[in-house]
Amino acid sequence: MNPPYSMIIQWSEADDCYVVLLPDFVGLVSQPCTDGTTYEEAAKHGQQAIESLIDWFQHEGRSLPQPKLFPDQSFQVA
């Protein structure tokens, strides 16, 4: 599966790991959504989170969010 959703991976000093934000799902799920001790692990976990969210939305009969196009700055991560 290669879903069209983006992820933001950034180092968190507070958590001492890489955290993954899913801008297309802001307001729909808690952010950050997952993390990893390495960048690669965080990316893998982010991909798994996106795939799980897609499965869950479809199972619940919910519409998937429209993928955001960057440099769209309409989302706010708090």
PDB file of N, CA, C and O in Angstrom:
ATOM      1  N   MET A   1       0.852  -1.182   0.000  1.00  0.00           N
ATOM      2  CA  MET A   1       0.000   0.000   0.000  1.00  0.00           C
ATOM      3  C   MET A   1       0.891   1.237   0.000  1.00  0.00           C
ATOM      4  O   MET A   1       1.867   1.306   0.746  1.00  0.00           O
ATOM      5  N   ASN A   2       0.553   2.205  -0.835  1.00  0.00           N
ATOM      6  CA  ASN A   2       1.309   3.453  -0.905  1.00  0.00           C
ATOM      7  C   ASN A   2       0.329   4.622  -0.821  1.00  0.00           C
ATOM      8  O   ASN A   2       0.050   5.272  -1.829  1.00  0.00           O
ATOM      9  N   PRO A   3      -0.197   4.893   0.378  1.00  0.00           N
ATOM     10  CA  PRO A   3      -1.200   5.947   0.519  1.00  0.00           C
ATOM     11  C   PRO A   3      -0.608   7.331   0.267  1.00  0.00           C
ATOM     12  O   PRO A   3       0.590   7.542   0.456  1.00  0.00           O
ATOM     13  N   PRO A   4      -1.457   8.283  -0.164  1.00  0.00           N
ATOM     14  CA  PRO A   4      -0.975   9.611  -0.541  1.00  0.00           C
ATOM     15  C   PRO A   4      -0.833  10.573   0.629  1.00  0.00           C
ATOM     16  O   PRO A   4      -0.856  11.787   0.425  1.00  0.00           O
ATOM     17  N   TYR A   5      -0.686  10.066   1.848  1.00  0.00           N
ATOM     18  CA  TYR A   5      -0.636  10.934   3.020  1.00  0.00           C
ATOM     19  C   TYR A   5       0.797  11.222   3.439  1.00  0.00           C
ATOM     20  O   TYR A   5       1.691  10.393   3.273  1.00  0.00           O
ATOM     21  N   SER A   6       0.993  12.415   3.984  1.00  0.00           N
ATOM     22  CA  SER A   6       2.315  12.870   4.412  1.00  0.00           C
ATOM     23  C   SER A   6       2.541  12.586   5.888  1.00  0.00           C
ATOM     24  O   SER A   6       1.599  12.418   6.664  1.00  0.00           O
ATOM     25  N   MET A   7       3.816  12.536   6.253  1.00  0.00           N
ATOM     26  CA  MET A   7       4.175  12.482   7.659  1.00  0.00           C
ATOM     27  C   MET A   7       5.333  13.428   7.890  1.00  0.00           C
ATOM     28  O   MET A   7       6.156  13.662   7.005  1.00  0.00           O
ATOM     29  N   ILE A   8       5.381  13.962   9.083  1.00  0.00           N
ATOM     30  CA  ILE A   8       6.478  14.823   9.515  1.00  0.00           C
ATOM     31  C   ILE A   8       7.203  14.076  10.621  1.00  0.00           C
ATOM     32  O   ILE A   8       6.594  13.648  11.602  1.00  0.00           O
ATOM     33  N   ILE A   9       8.496  13.926  10.456  1.00  0.00           N
ATOM     34  CA  ILE A   9       9.315  13.239  11.445  1.00  0.00           C
ATOM     35  C   ILE A   9      10.309  14.253  11.990  1.00  0.00           C
ATOM     36  O   ILE A   9      11.046  14.887  11.236  1.00  0.00           O
ATOM     37  N   GLN A  10      10.317  14.396  13.314  1.00  0.00           N
ATOM     38  CA  GLN A  10      11.252  15.342  13.918  1.00  0.00           C
ATOM     39  C   GLN A  10      11.766  14.798  15.245  1.00  0.00           C
ATOM     40  O   GLN A  10      11.086  14.024  15.919  1.00  0.00           O
ATOM     41  N   TRP A  11      12.969  15.212  15.608  1.00  0.00           N
ATOM     42  CA  TRP A  11      13.566  14.788  16.866  1.00  0.00           C
ATOM     43  C   TRP A  11      12.889  15.516  18.013  1.00  0.00           C
ATOM     44  O   TRP A  11      12.647  16.720  17.933  1.00  0.00           O
ATOM     45  N   SER A  12      12.583  14.791  19.077  1.00  0.00           N
ATOM     46  CA  SER A  12      12.002  15.370  20.282  1.00  0.00           C
ATOM     47  C   SER A  12      12.988  15.192  21.430  1.00  0.00           C
ATOM     48  O   SER A  12      13.224  14.075  21.889  1.00  0.00           O
ATOM     49  N   GLU A  13      13.556  16.291  21.883  1.00  0.00           N
ATOM     50  CA  GLU A  13      14.460  16.242  23.035  1.00  0.00           C
ATOM     51  C   GLU A  13      13.712  15.739  24.266  1.00  0.00           C
ATOM     52  O   GLU A  13      14.250  14.949  25.041  1.00  0.00           O
ATOM     53  N   ALA A  14      12.475  16.195  24.444  1.00  0.00           N
ATOM     54  CA  ALA A  14      11.686  15.821  25.616  1.00  0.00           C
ATOM     55  C   ALA A  14      11.429  14.319  25.675  1.00  0.00           C
ATOM     56  O   ALA A  14      11.425  13.725  26.753  1.00  0.00           O
ATOM     57  N   ASP A  15      11.212  13.707  24.506  1.00  0.00           N
ATOM     58  CA  ASP A  15      10.905  12.277  24.451  1.00  0.00           C
ATOM     59  C   ASP A  15      12.131  11.421  24.155  1.00  0.00           C
ATOM     60  O   ASP A  15      12.084  10.197  24.273  1.00  0.00           O
ATOM     61  N   ASP A  16      13.235  12.073  23.766  1.00  0.00           N
ATOM     62  CA  ASP A  16      14.478  11.388  23.416  1.00  0.00           C
ATOM     63  C   ASP A  16      14.266  10.356  22.310  1.00  0.00           C
ATOM     64  O   ASP A  16      14.789   9.243  22.367  1.00  0.00           O
ATOM     65  N   CYS A  17      13.483  10.752  21.300  1.00  0.00           N
ATOM     66  CA  CYS A  17      13.222   9.886  20.148  1.00  0.00           C
ATOM     67  C   CYS A  17      12.681  10.757  19.010  1.00  0.00           C
ATOM     68  O   CYS A  17      12.424  11.948  19.189  1.00  0.00           O
ATOM     69  N   TYR A  18      12.516  10.144  17.848  1.00  0.00           N
ATOM     70  CA  TYR A  18      11.880  10.809  16.715  1.00  0.00           C
ATOM     71  C   TYR A  18      10.371  10.634  16.845  1.00  0.00           C
ATOM     72  O   TYR A  18       9.890   9.523  17.069  1.00  0.00           O
ATOM     73  N   VAL A  19       9.627  11.720  16.706  1.00  0.00           N
ATOM     74  CA  VAL A  19       8.171  11.645  16.771  1.00  0.00           C
ATOM     75  C   VAL A  19       7.603  11.857  15.372  1.00  0.00           C
ATOM     76  O   VAL A  19       8.202  12.535  14.537  1.00  0.00           O
ATOM     77  N   VAL A  20       6.437  11.264  15.136  1.00  0.00           N
ATOM     78  CA  VAL A  20       5.808  11.311  13.821  1.00  0.00           C
ATOM     79  C   VAL A  20       4.461  12.016  13.933  1.00  0.00           C
ATOM     80  O   VAL A  20       3.596  11.616  14.712  1.00  0.00           O
ATOM     81  N   LEU A  21       4.300  13.064  13.146  1.00  0.00           N
ATOM     82  CA  LEU A  21       3.046  13.804  13.040  1.00  0.00           C
ATOM     83  C   LEU A  21       2.432  13.498  11.684  1.00  0.00           C
ATOM     84  O   LEU A  21       3.136  13.387  10.681  1.00  0.00           O
ATOM     85  N   LEU A  22       1.119  13.364  11.667  1.00  0.00           N
ATOM     86  CA  LEU A  22       0.399  13.096  10.420  1.00  0.00           C
ATOM     87  C   LEU A  22      -0.510  14.284  10.133  1.00  0.00           C
ATOM     88  O   LEU A  22      -1.644  14.326  10.610  1.00  0.00           O
ATOM     89  N   PRO A  23      -0.018  15.259   9.350  1.00  0.00           N
ATOM     90  CA  PRO A  23      -0.768  16.500   9.136  1.00  0.00           C
ATOM     91  C   PRO A  23      -2.147  16.307   8.505  1.00  0.00           C
ATOM     92  O   PRO A  23      -3.041  17.124   8.723  1.00  0.00           O
ATOM     93  N   ASP A  24      -2.330  15.252   7.734  1.00  0.00           N
ATOM     94  CA  ASP A  24      -3.634  15.013   7.112  1.00  0.00           C
ATOM     95  C   ASP A  24      -4.673  14.548   8.125  1.00  0.00           C
ATOM     96  O   ASP A  24      -5.871  14.587   7.848  1.00  0.00           O
ATOM     97  N   PHE A  25      -4.222  14.110   9.297  1.00  0.00           N
ATOM     98  CA  PHE A  25      -5.124  13.583  10.317  1.00  0.00           C
ATOM     99  C   PHE A  25      -5.198  14.479  11.555  1.00  0.00           C
ATOM    100  O   PHE A  25      -5.740  14.068  12.582  1.00  0.00           O
ATOM    101  N   VAL A  26      -4.655  15.711  11.468  1.00  0.00           N
ATOM    102  CA  VAL A  26      -4.737  16.658  12.586  1.00  0.00           C
ATOM    103  C   VAL A  26      -6.209  16.912  12.903  1.00  0.00           C
ATOM    104  O   VAL A  26      -7.016  17.165  12.009  1.00  0.00           O
ATOM    105  N   GLY A  27      -6.537  16.842  14.174  1.00  0.00           N
ATOM    106  CA  GLY A  27      -7.914  17.033  14.604  1.00  0.00           C
ATOM    107  C   GLY A  27      -8.727  15.750  14.587  1.00  0.00           C
ATOM    108  O   GLY A  27      -9.837  15.712  15.118  1.00  0.00           O
ATOM    109  N   LEU A  28      -8.191  14.709  13.989  1.00  0.00           N
ATOM    110  CA  LEU A  28      -8.888  13.427  13.911  1.00  0.00           C
ATOM    111  C   LEU A  28      -8.265  12.384  14.831  1.00  0.00           C
ATOM    112  O   LEU A  28      -8.958  11.493  15.321  1.00  0.00           O
ATOM    113  N   VAL A  29      -6.959  12.492  15.068  1.00  0.00           N
ATOM    114  CA  VAL A  29      -6.239  11.592  15.964  1.00  0.00           C
ATOM    115  C   VAL A  29      -5.209  12.407  16.743  1.00  0.00           C
ATOM    116  O   VAL A  29      -4.835  13.503  16.326  1.00  0.00           O
ATOM    117  N   SER A  30      -4.757  11.874  17.862  1.00  0.00           N
ATOM    118  CA  SER A  30      -3.747  12.555  18.680  1.00  0.00           C
ATOM    119  C   SER A  30      -2.449  12.703  17.904  1.00  0.00           C
ATOM    120  O   SER A  30      -2.078  11.838  17.109  1.00  0.00           O
ATOM    121  N   GLN A  31      -1.776  13.797  18.146  1.00  0.00           N
ATOM    122  CA  GLN A  31      -0.490  14.057  17.511  1.00  0.00           C
ATOM    123  C   GLN A  31       0.552  14.263  18.601  1.00  0.00           C
ATOM    124  O   GLN A  31       0.218  14.899  19.600  1.00  0.00           O
ATOM    125  N   PRO A  32       1.761  13.790  18.495  1.00  0.00           N
ATOM    126  CA  PRO A  32       2.238  12.900  17.460  1.00  0.00           C
ATOM    127  C   PRO A  32       1.577  11.530  17.550  1.00  0.00           C
ATOM    128  O   PRO A  32       1.111  11.109  18.609  1.00  0.00           O
ATOM    129  N   CYS A  33       1.552  10.858  16.421  1.00  0.00           N
ATOM    130  CA  CYS A  33       0.851   9.574  16.314  1.00  0.00           C
ATOM    131  C   CYS A  33       1.703   8.397  16.738  1.00  0.00           C
ATOM    132  O   CYS A  33       1.185   7.408  17.257  1.00  0.00           O
ATOM    133  N   THR A  34       2.997   8.491  16.525  1.00  0.00           N
ATOM    134  CA  THR A  34       3.895   7.380  16.855  1.00  0.00           C
ATOM    135  C   THR A  34       5.301   7.935  16.964  1.00  0.00           C
ATOM    136  O   THR A  34       5.505   9.144  16.851  1.00  0.00           O
ATOM    137  N   ASP A  35       6.268   7.061  17.184  1.00  0.00           N
ATOM    138  CA  ASP A  35       7.649   7.511  17.327  1.00  0.00           C
ATOM    139  C   ASP A  35       8.592   6.366  16.983  1.00  0.00           C
ATOM    140  O   ASP A  35       8.165   5.276  16.602  1.00  0.00           O
ATOM    141  N   GLY A  36       9.871   6.636  17.125  1.00  0.00           N
ATOM    142  CA  GLY A  36      10.890   5.617  16.897  1.00  0.00           C
ATOM    143  C   GLY A  36      12.214   6.075  17.454  1.00  0.00           C
ATOM    144  O   GLY A  36      12.468   7.275  17.556  1.00  0.00           O
ATOM    145  N   THR A  37      13.063   5.127  17.818  1.00  0.00           N
ATOM    146  CA  THR A  37      14.378   5.487  18.353  1.00  0.00           C
ATOM    147  C   THR A  37      15.326   5.940  17.252  1.00  0.00           C
ATOM    148  O   THR A  37      16.295   6.649  17.520  1.00  0.00           O
ATOM    149  N   THR A  38      15.052   5.534  16.012  1.00  0.00           N
ATOM    150  CA  THR A  38      15.822   6.008  14.859  1.00  0.00           C
ATOM    151  C   THR A  38      14.845   6.639  13.866  1.00  0.00           C
ATOM    152  O   THR A  38      13.634   6.429  13.938  1.00  0.00           O
ATOM    153  N   TYR A  39      15.397   7.407  12.949  1.00  0.00           N
ATOM    154  CA  TYR A  39      14.562   8.031  11.915  1.00  0.00           C
ATOM    155  C   TYR A  39      13.857   6.950  11.095  1.00  0.00           C
ATOM    156  O   TYR A  39      12.668   7.061  10.797  1.00  0.00           O
ATOM    157  N   GLU A  40      14.590   5.922  10.740  1.00  0.00           N
ATOM    158  CA  GLU A  40      14.034   4.837   9.928  1.00  0.00           C
ATOM    159  C   GLU A  40      12.903   4.113  10.653  1.00  0.00           C
ATOM    160  O   GLU A  40      11.884   3.781  10.047  1.00  0.00           O
ATOM    161  N   GLU A  41      13.085   3.867  11.958  1.00  0.00           N
ATOM    162  CA  GLU A  41      12.046   3.213  12.742  1.00  0.00           C
ATOM    163  C   GLU A  41      10.806   4.102  12.832  1.00  0.00           C
ATOM    164  O   GLU A  41       9.680   3.614  12.732  1.00  0.00           O
ATOM    165  N   ALA A  42      11.014   5.403  13.022  1.00  0.00           N
ATOM    166  CA  ALA A  42       9.889   6.340  13.079  1.00  0.00           C
ATOM    167  C   ALA A  42       9.135   6.352  11.747  1.00  0.00           C
ATOM    168  O   ALA A  42       7.905   6.373  11.729  1.00  0.00           O
ATOM    169  N   ALA A  43       9.874   6.339  10.633  1.00  0.00           N
ATOM    170  CA  ALA A  43       9.221   6.322   9.316  1.00  0.00           C
ATOM    171  C   ALA A  43       8.409   5.045   9.131  1.00  0.00           C
ATOM    172  O   ALA A  43       7.294   5.090   8.611  1.00  0.00           O
ATOM    173  N   LYS A  44       8.957   3.912   9.550  1.00  0.00           N
ATOM    174  CA  LYS A  44       8.245   2.645   9.453  1.00  0.00           C
ATOM    175  C   LYS A  44       6.972   2.682  10.304  1.00  0.00           C
ATOM    176  O   LYS A  44       5.906   2.268   9.850  1.00  0.00           O
ATOM    177  N   HIS A  45       7.087   3.174  11.519  1.00  0.00           N
ATOM    178  CA  HIS A  45       5.920   3.261  12.403  1.00  0.00           C
ATOM    179  C   HIS A  45       4.892   4.257  11.859  1.00  0.00           C
ATOM    180  O   HIS A  45       3.688   4.039  11.986  1.00  0.00           O
ATOM    181  N   GLY A  46       5.366   5.340  11.259  1.00  0.00           N
ATOM    182  CA  GLY A  46       4.453   6.310  10.653  1.00  0.00           C
ATOM    183  C   GLY A  46       3.672   5.698   9.503  1.00  0.00           C
ATOM    184  O   GLY A  46       2.468   5.924   9.377  1.00  0.00           O
ATOM    185  N   GLN A  47       4.343   4.931   8.669  1.00  0.00           N
ATOM    186  CA  GLN A  47       3.674   4.256   7.552  1.00  0.00           C
ATOM    187  C   GLN A  47       2.644   3.267   8.071  1.00  0.00           C
ATOM    188  O   GLN A  47       1.535   3.188   7.543  1.00  0.00           O
ATOM    189  N   GLN A  48       3.005   2.512   9.102  1.00  0.00           N
ATOM    190  CA  GLN A  48       2.063   1.567   9.709  1.00  0.00           C
ATOM    191  C   GLN A  48       0.853   2.293  10.305  1.00  0.00           C
ATOM    192  O   GLN A  48      -0.277   1.818  10.197  1.00  0.00           O
ATOM    193  N   ALA A  49       1.099   3.450  10.936  1.00  0.00           N
ATOM    194  CA  ALA A  49      -0.001   4.226  11.520  1.00  0.00           C
ATOM    195  C   ALA A  49      -0.957   4.710  10.436  1.00  0.00           C
ATOM    196  O   ALA A  49      -2.174   4.639  10.606  1.00  0.00           O
ATOM    197  N   ILE A  50      -0.414   5.204   9.320  1.00  0.00           N
ATOM    198  CA  ILE A  50      -1.261   5.662   8.211  1.00  0.00           C
ATOM    199  C   ILE A  50      -2.099   4.502   7.678  1.00  0.00           C
ATOM    200  O   ILE A  50      -3.305   4.648   7.475  1.00  0.00           O
ATOM    201  N   GLU A  51      -1.473   3.362   7.454  1.00  0.00           N
ATOM    202  CA  GLU A  51      -2.200   2.207   6.933  1.00  0.00           C
ATOM    203  C   GLU A  51      -3.290   1.748   7.908  1.00  0.00           C
ATOM    204  O   GLU A  51      -4.387   1.380   7.486  1.00  0.00           O
ATOM    205  N   SER A  52      -2.991   1.769   9.197  1.00  0.00           N
ATOM    206  CA  SER A  52      -3.991   1.392  10.212  1.00  0.00           C
ATOM    207  C   SER A  52      -5.144   2.386  10.240  1.00  0.00           C
ATOM    208  O   SER A  52      -6.302   1.990  10.372  1.00  0.00           O
ATOM    209  N   LEU A  53      -4.834   3.674  10.117  1.00  0.00           N
ATOM    210  CA  LEU A  53      -5.893   4.681  10.097  1.00  0.00           C
ATOM    211  C   LEU A  53      -6.790   4.517   8.876  1.00  0.00           C
ATOM    212  O   LEU A  53      -8.011   4.634   8.981  1.00  0.00           O
ATOM    213  N   ILE A  54      -6.196   4.249   7.730  1.00  0.00           N
ATOM    214  CA  ILE A  54      -6.987   4.029   6.513  1.00  0.00           C
ATOM    215  C   ILE A  54      -7.917   2.835   6.713  1.00  0.00           C
ATOM    216  O   ILE A  54      -9.107   2.910   6.406  1.00  0.00           O
ATOM    217  N   ASP A  55      -7.369   1.732   7.230  1.00  0.00           N
ATOM    218  CA  ASP A  55      -8.189   0.538   7.480  1.00  0.00           C
ATOM    219  C   ASP A  55      -9.326   0.855   8.448  1.00  0.00           C
ATOM    220  O   ASP A  55     -10.466   0.450   8.224  1.00  0.00           O
ATOM    221  N   TRP A  56      -9.014   1.583   9.531  1.00  0.00           N
ATOM    222  CA  TRP A  56     -10.015   1.905  10.542  1.00  0.00           C
ATOM    223  C   TRP A  56     -11.107   2.806   9.964  1.00  0.00           C
ATOM    224  O   TRP A  56     -12.293   2.555  10.176  1.00  0.00           O
ATOM    225  N   PHE A  57     -10.709   3.859   9.231  1.00  0.00           N
ATOM    226  CA  PHE A  57     -11.691   4.761   8.621  1.00  0.00           C
ATOM    227  C   PHE A  57     -12.615   3.975   7.691  1.00  0.00           C
ATOM    228  O   PHE A  57     -13.832   4.161   7.722  1.00  0.00           O
ATOM    229  N   GLN A  58     -12.046   3.107   6.872  1.00  0.00           N
ATOM    230  CA  GLN A  58     -12.860   2.325   5.938  1.00  0.00           C
ATOM    231  C   GLN A  58     -13.774   1.355   6.687  1.00  0.00           C
ATOM    232  O   GLN A  58     -14.936   1.195   6.313  1.00  0.00           O
ATOM    233  N   HIS A  59     -13.279   0.717   7.718  1.00  0.00           N
ATOM    234  CA  HIS A  59     -14.082  -0.211   8.509  1.00  0.00           C
ATOM    235  C   HIS A  59     -15.262   0.508   9.168  1.00  0.00           C
ATOM    236  O   HIS A  59     -16.356  -0.047   9.265  1.00  0.00           O
ATOM    237  N   GLU A  60     -15.036   1.738   9.618  1.00  0.00           N
ATOM    238  CA  GLU A  60     -16.075   2.535  10.270  1.00  0.00           C
ATOM    239  C   GLU A  60     -17.000   3.228   9.259  1.00  0.00           C
ATOM    240  O   GLU A  60     -17.996   3.840   9.644  1.00  0.00           O
ATOM    241  N   GLY A  61     -16.669   3.130   7.981  1.00  0.00           N
ATOM    242  CA  GLY A  61     -17.470   3.794   6.956  1.00  0.00           C
ATOM    243  C   GLY A  61     -17.281   5.301   6.929  1.00  0.00           C
ATOM    244  O   GLY A  61     -18.138   6.030   6.430  1.00  0.00           O
ATOM    245  N   ARG A  62     -16.171   5.766   7.460  1.00  0.00           N
ATOM    246  CA  ARG A  62     -15.860   7.201   7.491  1.00  0.00           C
ATOM    247  C   ARG A  62     -15.097   7.610   6.235  1.00  0.00           C
ATOM    248  O   ARG A  62     -14.352   6.817   5.661  1.00  0.00           O
ATOM    249  N   SER A  63     -15.289   8.827   5.828  1.00  0.00           N
ATOM    250  CA  SER A  63     -14.536   9.365   4.689  1.00  0.00           C
ATOM    251  C   SER A  63     -13.112   9.658   5.122  1.00  0.00           C
ATOM    252  O   SER A  63     -12.877  10.197   6.204  1.00  0.00           O
ATOM    253  N   LEU A  64     -12.174   9.302   4.277  1.00  0.00           N
ATOM    254  CA  LEU A  64     -10.773   9.619   4.544  1.00  0.00           C
ATOM    255  C   LEU A  64     -10.533  11.104   4.315  1.00  0.00           C
ATOM    256  O   LEU A  64     -11.167  11.705   3.448  1.00  0.00           O
ATOM    257  N   PRO A  65      -9.624  11.703   5.081  1.00  0.00           N
ATOM    258  CA  PRO A  65      -9.330  13.119   4.869  1.00  0.00           C
ATOM    259  C   PRO A  65      -8.666  13.343   3.513  1.00  0.00           C
ATOM    260  O   PRO A  65      -7.983  12.466   2.985  1.00  0.00           O
ATOM    261  N   GLN A  66      -8.879  14.515   2.973  1.00  0.00           N
ATOM    262  CA  GLN A  66      -8.233  14.911   1.721  1.00  0.00           C
ATOM    263  C   GLN A  66      -6.752  15.164   2.002  1.00  0.00           C
ATOM    264  O   GLN A  66      -6.438  15.929   2.915  1.00  0.00           O
ATOM    265  N   PRO A  67      -5.834  14.555   1.258  1.00  0.00           N
ATOM    266  CA  PRO A  67      -4.412  14.822   1.496  1.00  0.00           C
ATOM    267  C   PRO A  67      -4.101  16.309   1.308  1.00  0.00           C
ATOM    268  O   PRO A  67      -4.575  16.944   0.366  1.00  0.00           O
ATOM    269  N   LYS A  68      -3.301  16.842   2.220  1.00  0.00           N
ATOM    270  CA  LYS A  68      -2.894  18.252   2.133  1.00  0.00           C
ATOM    271  C   LYS A  68      -1.733  18.371   1.144  1.00  0.00           C
ATOM    272  O   LYS A  68      -0.867  17.500   1.070  1.00  0.00           O
ATOM    273  N   LEU A  69      -1.737  19.438   0.409  1.00  0.00           N
ATOM    274  CA  LEU A  69      -0.633  19.729  -0.505  1.00  0.00           C
ATOM    275  C   LEU A  69       0.219  20.827   0.115  1.00  0.00           C
ATOM    276  O   LEU A  69      -0.306  21.830   0.599  1.00  0.00           O
ATOM    277  N   PHE A  70       1.511  20.638   0.101  1.00  0.00           N
ATOM    278  CA  PHE A  70       2.411  21.631   0.686  1.00  0.00           C
ATOM    279  C   PHE A  70       2.905  22.563  -0.398  1.00  0.00           C
ATOM    280  O   PHE A  70       3.112  22.118  -1.527  1.00  0.00           O
ATOM    281  N   PRO A  71       3.101  23.823  -0.108  1.00  0.00           N
ATOM    282  CA  PRO A  71       3.337  24.421   1.211  1.00  0.00           C
ATOM    283  C   PRO A  71       2.067  24.909   1.902  1.00  0.00           C
ATOM    284  O   PRO A  71       2.109  25.974   2.517  1.00  0.00           O
ATOM    285  N   ASP A  72       0.960  24.209   1.842  1.00  0.00           N
ATOM    286  CA  ASP A  72      -0.250  24.565   2.556  1.00  0.00           C
ATOM    287  C   ASP A  72       0.043  24.682   4.048  1.00  0.00           C
ATOM    288  O   ASP A  72       0.492  23.719   4.670  1.00  0.00           O
ATOM    289  N   GLN A  73      -0.204  25.838   4.615  1.00  0.00           N
ATOM    290  CA  GLN A  73       0.068  26.067   6.028  1.00  0.00           C
ATOM    291  C   GLN A  73      -1.233  26.139   6.834  1.00  0.00           C
ATOM    292  O   GLN A  73      -1.269  26.762   7.895  1.00  0.00           O
ATOM    293  N   SER A  74      -2.296  25.507   6.340  1.00  0.00           N
ATOM    294  CA  SER A  74      -3.593  25.626   6.997  1.00  0.00           C
ATOM    295  C   SER A  74      -3.716  24.732   8.225  1.00  0.00           C
ATOM    296  O   SER A  74      -4.689  24.852   8.969  1.00  0.00           O
ATOM    297  N   PHE A  75      -2.757  23.839   8.457  1.00  0.00           N
ATOM    298  CA  PHE A  75      -2.854  22.989   9.642  1.00  0.00           C
ATOM    299  C   PHE A  75      -1.973  23.568  10.731  1.00  0.00           C
ATOM    300  O   PHE A  75      -0.935  24.174  10.463  1.00  0.00           O
ATOM    301  N   GLN A  76      -2.407  23.371  11.955  1.00  0.00           N
ATOM    302  CA  GLN A  76      -1.651  23.833  13.124  1.00  0.00           C
ATOM    303  C   GLN A  76      -1.414  22.642  14.033  1.00  0.00           C
ATOM    304  O   GLN A  76      -2.368  21.982  14.444  1.00  0.00           O
ATOM    305  N   VAL A  77      -0.188  22.362  14.348  1.00  0.00           N
ATOM    306  CA  VAL A  77       0.149  21.297  15.280  1.00  0.00           C
ATOM    307  C   VAL A  77       0.482  21.965  16.604  1.00  0.00           C
ATOM    308  O   VAL A  77       1.422  22.754  16.696  1.00  0.00           O
ATOM    309  N   ALA A  78      -0.283  21.648  17.606  1.00  0.00           N
ATOM    310  CA  ALA A  78      -0.065  22.285  18.912  1.00  0.00           C
ATOM    311  C   ALA A  78       0.689  21.381  19.848  1.00  0.00           C
ATOM    312  O   ALA A  78       0.958  21.758  20.988  1.00  0.00           O
TER     313      ALA A  78
END
